Amino acid sequence: MDKASVLGDAIKYVKHLQEKIKQLEEQTKKRTVESVVLVKRYHLPAADDDDDHSNSSSNKGCSDSTLPEIEARASERDVMIRIHCEKQPGVLAKVLSEVESLRLSIVNSSVLPFGNSTLDITIVAQMDGEFSMKVIELVKNLRLAFLKFM
């Protein structure tokens, strides 16, 4: 091979790589936009009123009577669940078990004490293939299960 053909092949290859970079950057931008659009956040107050839900992140200054406070966000097949509840022995194990029973695979979880009597539980999970409920239904099911074992 002469120098001109090697140089020509190198130029073609660099152009091919630049085209590939553009495609990947476009996919990344599209994915970011989709995940922002797909994020849904629901908050249910303590009363079991089906019509009363809002998209607010939390109630500031909530008292123990409003606990548990449950939020869920979904993006594609990922779910983030945040539970603010009373501190009780075994509550984390029960919550994780309930999440798994709803066809969610737990990826990560963290528990932080908040004050002397409450916990802030955050769970990141992925939806199994058999998971078919909406985010609001997930929050309602978790809340019902939570109220049973609290």
N, C-alpha and C positions, 0 to 999 in steps of 0.2 A: 504494500500500500504506500502510496506517495503522501506527502505532507498535506496536499490540498484535499484529498479525500478524507483523511483523518480529521482535518479541521472542519470539513463540511459535515461529517458525521457528528462531531462534537457540538457544532452549532445546532443541528437538528435535535440532538438529545437535550440540550439546554432549553430550547424552545418547547420541547415536549414537557420537560419538568416545570417550566413556567406556566404552561397551560394547566398542568395537574394542580399546581399550587392555587391558581385562580379557582378551579373547580372546588377544591377542598375548602377554601376560604368562603366561597358562596354557600356551601353546605353548612359550614359552621355558623354563618350569619343567619341562615334560614332556621336552623335548629334553635338558636338563641331566641329568635323572635317567636317561634312556635311555643317554646317552653314558657315564655312570658305570657303569651295569650292563653295557654292551656292551664295556667295556674289558677286554681279556684280555692278560695278560703272561706270556710263556713264556721260560724260561732253560734252555738245554741245556748240560750240562757237556762237557768235552773228549772224553770217551769217547762213541762212537756207540751208546749203549744206548737203544733205542726206549722202554723202559718207565721210564727215569730222567729225568723232567723235573719241575721244581718251579715254583712261582709266585713265587719269591724274586726280588728285584730284582738282586742281584749277589752275587758271592763276594768278601768283603773279603780283602785280602792275597793276591790270586791271583798265581801266578807265571807266567812266560812259557810254561811248558808247558801251561797251561790256556787259552791264547789260540788262536784268537779266541773271545771271549765275545760271544754274539749274543742280543739281546732284541728282541721285537716286541710292539707293542700295536696293537689295532685298535678303532676306534670308527666305526661305520657304514661309510662308504666310505674312511675315512682310516686310514693306517698310519704308525706311528712305529717306526723301526728304529734300534737303538743297537748299534754294533759296537766292541768294545775289542780291538785287534789290535796285532801287531808293526808297527813303522814300516818300510816298504819302499817303494822308488820305484814309482810307478804304481799303488799299491794303491787309491787313491780312484777312479781312472778304471775300474779293473776292477770294483770294488764297484758303482759307479753303473751301469755297463753291465749287470751281472748283475741288478740290481734292475729295470731297464727291461725286460730279457728275460723277467722273470716277470710281465709285464703290469701293472706299476705305473708311474704317471706321477709323476716326482719334482717336488715342489713346492718343497722347500727342503733344503739339506744343509749341515752344518758339520763341520769337522774341527779337533780340538784336540789338540796334543801333550800326552802325559801321561808325565812323566819323560823320559828320554833315548831310550827305545827303543820306546815304545808310542804308539798313536793312539786317540782316542775319536771315532768317526764317528757322527753322528746324521743320519738321513734321514727326512724327512716326505714321504709319497707318497700318491697317491689311487689306488684300485683302478680299473682299466679295466673296461669292461663284460664283458670276457672273463675276468677274474680270478675263479677259482673255488676256490682252495685255502684251507684253514684256516690260522690263524696258526702253529700248530705245524709244519705242512708248509712254510710259508714259511721259518721259522727253519732247518729241516732242509735245505731246498734251498740256502739261502744258505751254510750251514755247509759242505755238500759242495762247492759251487762255490769257496768260500773256501779250503778245504784243497787243492783242485786247483792254484790259482794261487799259493799261499804257498810 
